């Protein structure tokens, strides 16, 4: 018997939802009402009762933690990419229109010609 935190398993979660026994039971309507486990399978009911009282599950919290962890990793990688990439003012633009060596007055006068097309 396990004690403590349950280890989540995606494989077991999928296997439980896609078994042929579950499909047949649900198709034929052979399900017993909740709480009748002692009648249908007493040994499994006793095991499950002890297991559920002695272990702690992560439930949907596991999925939420995985999503949050992925978001944090993505944000950190984007932040690193932005910190590492060269600055425009240092290298100039790809078109070569202006560079860091261009005087400030030329850049200011160039800004006045762009825009609404007047």
C-alpha positions as CSV (number, residue, x, y, z in Angstrom):
1,X,0.0,0.0,0.0
2,X,1.3,3.5,-0.9
3,X,1.4,6.3,1.6
4,X,2.0,10.0,0.8
5,X,1.8,11.9,-2.4
6,X,0.6,10.0,-5.5
7,X,2.7,10.0,-8.6
8,X,0.6,11.2,-11.6
9,X,0.7,9.1,-14.7
10,X,-0.7,10.3,-18.0
11,X,-0.4,6.7,-19.5
12,X,-2.6,5.2,-16.7
13,X,-5.1,8.1,-16.9
14,X,-5.6,7.5,-20.6
15,X,-5.7,3.7,-20.2
16,X,-8.4,3.9,-17.5
17,X,-10.7,6.1,-19.8
18,X,-10.2,3.9,-22.9
19,X,-10.5,0.3,-21.6
20,X,-12.9,-2.1,-23.4
21,X,-14.4,-3.1,-20.0
22,X,-15.4,0.5,-19.3
23,X,-16.9,0.8,-22.8
24,X,-19.0,-2.4,-22.4
25,X,-20.2,-1.5,-18.9
26,X,-21.3,2.0,-20.0
27,X,-22.9,0.8,-23.3
28,X,-25.0,-1.9,-21.6
29,X,-25.9,0.2,-18.5
30,X,-24.4,-2.3,-16.1
31,X,-23.2,0.3,-13.6
32,X,-24.0,0.1,-10.0
33,X,-24.9,3.3,-8.1
34,X,-22.2,5.2,-6.2
35,X,-21.3,3.6,-2.9
36,X,-22.2,0.0,-3.9
37,X,-18.6,-1.0,-4.4
38,X,-18.9,-3.3,-1.3
39,X,-21.5,-5.3,-3.1
40,X,-19.9,-5.6,-6.5
41,X,-16.3,-6.1,-5.5
42,X,-15.6,-6.0,-1.8
43,X,-11.8,-6.6,-2.0
44,X,-11.2,-3.7,-4.4
45,X,-13.6,-1.5,-2.4
46,X,-11.6,-2.1,0.8
47,X,-8.3,-1.4,-1.0
48,X,-9.6,1.8,-2.6
49,X,-11.0,3.0,0.7
50,X,-7.6,2.6,2.4
51,X,-5.7,4.0,-0.6
52,X,-7.8,7.1,-0.9
53,X,-7.5,7.9,2.9
54,X,-3.7,7.4,3.1
55,X,-2.5,9.2,-0.1
56,X,-2.8,12.7,-1.4
57,X,-3.4,13.3,-5.0
58,X,-2.3,16.4,-7.0
59,X,-5.5,16.3,-9.1
60,X,-5.8,19.0,-11.6
61,X,-3.2,20.9,-9.8
62,X,-0.6,18.8,-11.6
63,X,-1.8,20.0,-14.9
64,X,-1.9,23.6,-13.8
65,X,1.6,23.4,-12.5
66,X,2.8,22.0,-15.8
67,X,1.2,24.8,-17.7
68,X,2.6,27.4,-15.4
69,X,6.1,25.9,-15.6
70,X,5.9,25.9,-19.4
71,X,4.9,29.6,-19.3
72,X,7.8,30.5,-17.0
73,X,10.3,28.6,-19.2
74,X,8.9,30.4,-22.3
75,X,9.0,33.8,-20.7
76,X,12.6,33.3,-19.6
77,X,13.7,32.1,-23.0
78,X,12.1,35.0,-24.7
79,X,13.7,37.4,-22.2
80,X,17.1,35.8,-22.8
81,X,16.6,36.1,-26.6
82,X,15.7,39.8,-26.3
83,X,18.7,40.4,-24.0
84,X,21.2,38.7,-26.2
85,X,20.1,40.0,-29.6
86,X,21.9,43.1,-30.9
87,X,20.4,46.5,-30.6
88,X,19.3,48.5,-33.7
89,X,21.2,51.6,-32.6
90,X,24.4,49.6,-32.5
91,X,24.2,47.9,-35.8
92,X,21.7,50.1,-37.8
93,X,18.7,48.9,-39.6
94,X,18.7,46.2,-42.3
95,X,17.8,48.7,-45.0
96,X,20.8,51.0,-44.2
97,X,18.5,54.0,-44.0
98,X,20.2,55.3,-40.8
99,X,22.8,54.0,-38.4
100,X,24.1,55.0,-35.0
101,X,26.7,57.2,-36.7
102,X,24.0,59.3,-38.4
103,X,23.8,62.7,-36.8
104,X,20.7,63.3,-34.6
105,X,19.6,66.3,-36.7
106,X,19.4,64.1,-39.8
107,X,17.4,61.5,-38.0
108,X,15.0,64.2,-36.6
109,X,14.5,65.7,-40.0
110,X,13.9,62.3,-41.6
111,X,11.1,61.6,-39.1
112,X,9.1,64.6,-40.4
113,X,8.8,63.1,-43.9
114,X,7.3,59.8,-42.8
115,X,3.8,59.3,-41.7
116,X,0.4,60.4,-43.1
117,X,1.8,61.3,-46.5
118,X,1.1,65.0,-46.4
